[in-house]
Amino acid sequence: MRRYVYENLMADIEYARKSFNMDLLHEACGAVKMAYQLGAVTKDEYLKLSHEAVYKGINNPEIIKEVNKSCV
């Protein structure tokens, strides 16, 4: 069950990153936090997922640049 939750969250993050959608990235980040708080993912999984969502997603300059292009 945990593996399923982890893989689903990773897929959500990847989709949000590829779509350059900050709202989806923030939703995925919140889902990761909630999954950890509910015990659905381990601390190590949480850290990996958080890294993917925040460092490689929300704070990624390439994604920010693409989001800004679509806003203009």
N, CA, C and O atoms as a MOPAC input file, in Angstrom:
PM7 MOZYME 1SCF
protein

 N      0.82400 1    -1.19900 1     0.00000 1
 C      0.00000 1     0.00000 1     0.00000 1
 C      0.86600 1     1.26100 1     0.00000 1
 O      0.60100 1     2.20100 1    -0.74900 1
 N      1.91100 1     1.27600 1     0.85100 1
 C      2.79000 1     2.44600 1     0.89600 1
 C      3.44900 1     2.70900 1    -0.44600 1
 O      3.57800 1     3.85200 1    -0.88300 1
 N      3.86100 1     1.62600 1    -1.09100 1
 C      4.52500 1     1.76600 1    -2.38600 1
 C      3.57400 1     2.42700 1    -3.39700 1
 O      3.98700 1     3.26700 1    -4.19600 1
 N      2.31900 1     2.03700 1    -3.34400 1
 C      1.30200 1     2.59300 1    -4.23700 1
 C      1.14800 1     4.09900 1    -3.99600 1
 O      1.08800 1     4.87500 1    -4.95000 1
 N      1.08600 1     4.50700 1    -2.75100 1
 C      0.93200 1     5.92400 1    -2.41200 1
 C      2.15700 1     6.70300 1    -2.89000 1
 O      2.03100 1     7.77000 1    -3.49000 1
 N      3.33000 1     6.16100 1    -2.61900 1
 C      4.57300 1     6.81700 1    -3.03400 1
 C      4.62200 1     7.00200 1    -4.55100 1
 O      4.92100 1     8.08900 1    -5.04500 1
 N      4.32700 1     5.93600 1    -5.27500 1
 C      4.37000 1     6.00000 1    -6.73900 1
 C      3.32100 1     6.96800 1    -7.29800 1
 O      3.58700 1     7.67600 1    -8.26900 1
 N      2.15200 1     7.00000 1    -6.69800 1
 C      1.10200 1     7.93500 1    -7.12700 1
 C      1.53500 1     9.38200 1    -6.90000 1
 O      1.35200 1    10.23400 1    -7.77000 1
 N      2.10200 1     9.64900 1    -5.74600 1
 C      2.55200 1    11.01100 1    -5.45500 1
 C      3.67900 1    11.42300 1    -6.39800 1
 O      3.71700 1    12.56000 1    -6.86600 1
 N      4.59200 1    10.49900 1    -6.67400 1
 C      5.69700 1    10.80000 1    -7.58800 1
 C      5.14700 1    11.09100 1    -8.99600 1
 O      5.63300 1    11.99100 1    -9.68200 1
 N      4.14800 1    10.33500 1    -9.41200 1
 C      3.53200 1    10.55800 1   -10.72500 1
 C      2.83800 1    11.91800 1   -10.76200 1
 O      2.91700 1    12.62100 1   -11.76800 1
 N      2.15900 1    12.29600 1    -9.67900 1
 C      1.49200 1    13.60400 1    -9.61300 1
 C      2.50700 1    14.74500 1    -9.71400 1
 O      2.27800 1    15.73900 1   -10.40300 1
 N      3.62700 1    14.58200 1    -9.01600 1
 C      4.67000 1    15.60900 1    -9.04500 1
 C      5.24700 1    15.72000 1   -10.45200 1
 O      5.42900 1    16.82200 1   -10.97000 1
 N      5.52900 1    14.58900 1   -11.05800 1
 C      6.09900 1    14.58600 1   -12.41100 1
 C      5.13300 1    15.24200 1   -13.40900 1
 O      5.55300 1    16.02100 1   -14.26500 1
 N      3.85700 1    14.92500 1   -13.29400 1
 C      2.85400 1    15.54000 1   -14.18300 1
 C      2.82000 1    17.05500 1   -13.98400 1
 O      2.78900 1    17.81300 1   -14.95300 1
 N      2.82700 1    17.48800 1   -12.73200 1
 C      2.77900 1    18.92000 1   -12.43800 1
 C      4.02300 1    19.62600 1   -12.98500 1
 O      3.92700 1    20.72900 1   -13.52500 1
 N      5.17700 1    18.99600 1   -12.84500 1
 C      6.41100 1    19.59700 1   -13.36000 1
 C      6.38300 1    19.70100 1   -14.87900 1
 O      6.77300 1    20.72500 1   -15.44000 1
 N      5.92700 1    18.65500 1   -15.54100 1
 C      5.90400 1    18.66100 1   -17.00600 1
 C      4.86100 1    19.62200 1   -17.56300 1
 O      4.99700 1    20.11300 1   -18.68400 1
 N      3.83100 1    19.88600 1   -16.78400 1
 C      2.78800 1    20.80600 1   -17.25000 1
 C      3.10200 1    22.26200 1   -16.90100 1
 O      2.36600 1    23.16600 1   -17.29600 1
 N      4.19600 1    22.49100 1   -16.16000 1
 C      4.59700 1    23.83500 1   -15.74500 1
 C      3.45500 1    24.56300 1   -15.03500 1
 O      3.19700 1    25.73900 1   -15.29300 1
 N      2.78400 1    23.85200 1   -14.14700 1
 C      1.63600 1    24.40500 1   -13.43800 1
 C      1.96000 1    24.52100 1   -11.95100 1
 O      2.03900 1    23.51700 1   -11.24300 1
 N      2.14400 1    25.74900 1   -11.49100 1
 C      2.50400 1    25.97500 1   -10.08100 1
 C      1.40200 1    25.53500 1    -9.13100 1
 O      1.68500 1    25.03100 1    -8.04400 1
 N      0.15100 1    25.71800 1    -9.52900 1
 C     -0.94900 1    25.28300 1    -8.66200 1
 C     -0.88300 1    23.77400 1    -8.42400 1
 O     -1.05000 1    23.31000 1    -7.29600 1
 N     -0.64000 1    23.01800 1    -9.48600 1
 C     -0.52600 1    21.56100 1    -9.34900 1
 C      0.68300 1    21.17800 1    -8.50900 1
 O      0.62400 1    20.22900 1    -7.72800 1
 N      1.78200 1    21.91300 1    -8.66500 1
 C      2.96600 1    21.63200 1    -7.85400 1
 C      2.69000 1    21.87700 1    -6.37300 1
 O      3.10700 1    21.09500 1    -5.51900 1
 N      1.98900 1    22.96400 1    -6.07800 1
 C      1.65800 1    23.25900 1    -4.67900 1
 C      0.68400 1    22.21200 1    -4.12000 1
 O      0.80200 1    21.80700 1    -2.96400 1
 N     -0.26700 1    21.78100 1    -4.93800 1
 C     -1.18500 1    20.72200 1    -4.50100 1
 C     -0.43200 1    19.43300 1    -4.21800 1
 O     -0.68000 1    18.76900 1    -3.21100 1
 N      0.49200 1    19.08000 1    -5.11100 1
 C      1.27900 1    17.86100 1    -4.92700 1
 C      2.13100 1    17.95300 1    -3.66700 1
 O      2.27500 1    16.97600 1    -2.93200 1
 N      2.68900 1    19.12400 1    -3.42300 1
 C      3.50300 1    19.33600 1    -2.22600 1
 C      2.64600 1    19.15900 1    -0.96600 1
 O      3.08700 1    18.54500 1     0.00500 1
 N      1.43800 1    19.69100 1    -0.98500 1
 C      0.51900 1    19.51900 1     0.14400 1
 C      0.10800 1    18.07200 1     0.32500 1
 O     -0.03000 1    17.60300 1     1.45500 1
 N     -0.09100 1    17.35300 1    -0.77900 1
 C     -0.45600 1    15.93800 1    -0.70500 1
 C      0.67600 1    15.11700 1    -0.10100 1
 O      0.43500 1    14.17600 1     0.65600 1
 N      1.90800 1    15.47800 1    -0.43800 1
 C      3.07000 1    14.79600 1     0.12500 1
 C      3.10600 1    14.99800 1     1.63800 1
 O      3.31600 1    14.05200 1     2.39700 1
 N      2.90200 1    16.23200 1     2.06000 1
 C      2.92100 1    16.53700 1     3.50100 1
 C      1.80200 1    15.79200 1     4.22700 1
 O      2.01800 1    15.23600 1     5.30400 1
 N      0.61700 1    15.78100 1     3.63900 1
 C     -0.50800 1    15.08900 1     4.26000 1
 C     -0.25000 1    13.58400 1     4.34900 1
 O     -0.54800 1    12.95800 1     5.36600 1
 N      0.30500 1    13.00800 1     3.28100 1
 C      0.60300 1    11.56700 1     3.28100 1
 C      1.59100 1    11.22700 1     4.39000 1
 O      1.46800 1    10.18800 1     5.04000 1
 N      2.55600 1    12.08900 1     4.60300 1
 C      3.52800 1    11.84300 1     5.67300 1
 C      2.86200 1    11.96600 1     7.05100 1
 O      3.09200 1    11.13900 1     7.93300 1
 N      2.05000 1    12.98800 1     7.22400 1
 C      1.37300 1    13.18900 1     8.51000 1
 C      0.43000 1    12.03600 1     8.83900 1
 O      0.23200 1    11.70900 1    10.00900 1
 N     -0.15400 1    11.41800 1     7.80800 1
 C     -1.06400 1    10.29300 1     8.02500 1
 C     -0.33500 1     8.95600 1     8.11100 1
 O     -0.95500 1     7.92200 1     8.35800 1
 N      0.98100 1     8.97900 1     7.90900 1
 C      1.76800 1     7.75800 1     7.99600 1
 C      1.70400 1     6.89000 1     6.74900 1
 O      2.03600 1     5.70600 1     6.79500 1
 N      1.27600 1     7.48000 1     5.63100 1
 C      1.15800 1     6.72200 1     4.38800 1
 C      2.49800 1     6.58400 1     3.67400 1
 O      2.65700 1     5.70600 1     2.82600 1
 N      3.46200 1     7.44000 1     4.00700 1
 C      4.81400 1     7.33500 1     3.46600 1
 C      5.81000 1     7.45400 1     4.61600 1
 O      5.51800 1     8.06500 1     5.64400 1
 N      6.98400 1     6.86500 1     4.43000 1
 C      8.02600 1     6.93000 1     5.45600 1
 C      8.71900 1     8.28800 1     5.39900 1
 O      8.48800 1     9.07600 1     4.48200 1
 N      9.56800 1     8.55000 1     6.38600 1
 C     10.30000 1     9.81000 1     6.40700 1
 C     11.22200 1     9.91100 1     5.19500 1
 O     11.31100 1    10.97300 1     4.57900 1
 N     11.90200 1     8.83500 1     4.84800 1
 C     12.78600 1     8.84800 1     3.67300 1
 C     12.00300 1     9.12800 1     2.39500 1
 O     12.44400 1     9.91000 1     1.55300 1
 N     10.83800 1     8.48900 1     2.24700 1
 C     10.00000 1     8.72800 1     1.07100 1
 C      9.51700 1    10.18000 1     1.05200 1
 O      9.48500 1    10.82200 1     0.00200 1
 N      9.14900 1    10.67700 1     2.21200 1
 C      8.69500 1    12.06200 1     2.33000 1
 C      9.78900 1    13.03000 1     1.87000 1
 O      9.51800 1    13.97600 1     1.13000 1
 N     11.02300 1    12.78700 1     2.31200 1
 C     12.12200 1    13.66100 1     1.94500 1
 C     12.39400 1    13.61200 1     0.44100 1
 O     12.65600 1    14.64500 1    -0.17400 1
 N     12.33400 1    12.43400 1    -0.14700 1
 C     12.53400 1    12.30100 1    -1.59500 1
 C     11.42300 1    13.01200 1    -2.36800 1
 O     11.68500 1    13.74300 1    -3.32300 1
 N     10.17400 1    12.78200 1    -1.93700 1
 C      9.03700 1    13.40900 1    -2.60400 1
 C      9.08500 1    14.93000 1    -2.46200 1
 O      8.81700 1    15.65800 1    -3.41800 1
 N      9.42300 1    15.39700 1    -1.28000 1
 C      9.51900 1    16.83500 1    -1.02700 1
 C     10.59200 1    17.46000 1    -1.91700 1
 O     10.39700 1    18.53800 1    -2.47800 1
 N     11.70400 1    16.78500 1    -2.03400 1
 C     12.79600 1    17.26900 1    -2.88100 1
 C     12.32600 1    17.39300 1    -4.32600 1
 O     12.60800 1    18.38800 1    -4.99400 1
 N     11.61600 1    16.39000 1    -4.79900 1
 C     11.10100 1    16.41100 1    -6.17100 1
 C     10.11200 1    17.55400 1    -6.37400 1
 O     10.15100 1    18.24400 1    -7.39400 1
 N      9.23000 1    17.75100 1    -5.40300 1
 C      8.18000 1    18.76200 1    -5.53500 1
 C      8.70900 1    20.18300 1    -5.36500 1
 O      8.32300 1    21.08600 1    -6.10700 1
 N      9.58500 1    20.37700 1    -4.39600 1
 C     10.03500 1    21.73300 1    -4.07800 1
 C     11.29800 1    22.10200 1    -4.85500 1
 O     11.28800 1    23.05700 1    -5.63100 1
 N     12.36400 1    21.36600 1    -4.65600 1
 C     13.64400 1    21.73400 1    -5.27500 1
 C     13.59800 1    21.59700 1    -6.79600 1
 O     14.03700 1    22.49200 1    -7.51800 1
 N     13.07100 1    20.48100 1    -7.27600 1
 C     13.02700 1    20.25300 1    -8.72000 1
 C     11.75000 1    20.78200 1    -9.36000 1
 O     11.59700 1    20.73700 1   -10.58000 1
 N     10.84100 1    21.28100 1    -8.54100 1
 C      9.56500 1    21.77100 1    -9.05200 1
 C      9.35000 1    23.24000 1    -8.76600 1
 O      9.64600 1    24.09200 1    -9.60300 1
 N      8.84300 1    23.53600 1    -7.60100 1
 C      8.44400 1    24.90100 1    -7.23800 1
 C      9.61300 1    25.88900 1    -7.33100 1
 O      9.43200 1    27.01000 1    -7.80600 1
 N     10.80000 1    25.48900 1    -6.88600 1
 C     11.95200 1    26.40100 1    -6.87900 1
 C     12.87800 1    26.21400 1    -8.08000 1
 O     13.98400 1    26.75500 1    -8.09100 1
 N     12.45500 1    25.47100 1    -9.07100 1
 C     13.26500 1    25.22400 1   -10.25700 1
 C     13.17600 1    26.43600 1   -11.18700 1
 O     12.08400 1    26.77900 1   -11.64100 1
 N     14.31200 1    27.09400 1   -11.48000 1
 C     14.28300 1    28.29000 1   -12.32600 1
 C     13.68700 1    28.05000 1   -13.71100 1
 O     13.02300 1    28.93200 1   -14.25600 1
 N     13.91300 1    26.87400 1   -14.28200 1
 C     13.36300 1    26.57600 1   -15.60900 1
 C     11.83800 1    26.55200 1   -15.58200 1
 O     11.18600 1    27.05300 1   -16.49800 1
 N     11.28200 1    25.97400 1   -14.54200 1
 C      9.82500 1    25.91200 1   -14.41800 1
 C      9.25900 1    27.30100 1   -14.15300 1
 O      8.23000 1    27.67800 1   -14.71400 1
 N      9.92900 1    28.05100 1   -13.30200 1
 C      9.48000 1    29.41700 1   -13.00900 1
 C      9.46400 1    30.25600 1   -14.29000 1
 O      8.53000 1    31.01900 1   -14.53500 1
 N     10.51200 1    30.10100 1   -15.09800 1
 C     10.60000 1    30.84200 1   -16.36700 1
 C      9.44400 1    30.46700 1   -17.28900 1
 O      8.83400 1    31.34100 1   -17.90500 1
 N      9.14100 1    29.18200 1   -17.38700 1
 C      8.02900 1    28.73200 1   -18.25700 1
 C      6.68800 1    29.23400 1   -17.74200 1
 O      5.83400 1    29.63500 1   -18.53200 1
 N      6.49600 1    29.21500 1   -16.44000 1
 C      5.25100 1    29.70600 1   -15.84800 1
 C      5.10700 1    31.19600 1   -16.14300 1
 O      4.02300 1    31.66100 1   -16.49600 1
 N      6.18500 1    31.93100 1   -16.00200 1
 C      6.14000 1    33.37200 1   -16.26000 1
 C      5.84500 1    33.66400 1   -17.73000 1
 O      5.16000 1    34.63900 1   -18.03900 1
 N      6.35000 1    32.83500 1   -18.63600 1
 C      6.06600 1    33.01700 1   -20.07000 1
 C      4.57400 1    32.87800 1   -20.34300 1
 O      4.00000 1    33.63700 1   -21.12400 1
 N      3.96000 1    31.90500 1   -19.69400 1
 C      2.53700 1    31.64600 1   -19.94800 1
 C      1.64100 1    32.71700 1   -19.31100 1
 O      0.47800 1    32.85500 1   -19.69000 1
 N      2.17200 1    33.46400 1   -18.36000 1
 C      1.37700 1    34.50500 1   -17.70300 1
 C      1.33100 1    35.79200 1   -18.52700 1
 O      0.43900 1    36.62100 1   -18.34200 1
 N      2.26900 1    35.95200 1   -19.41300 1
 C      2.36400 1    37.19900 1   -20.19400 1
 C      1.43900 1    37.16400 1   -21.36500 1
 O      1.38100 1    38.12300 1   -22.13500 1

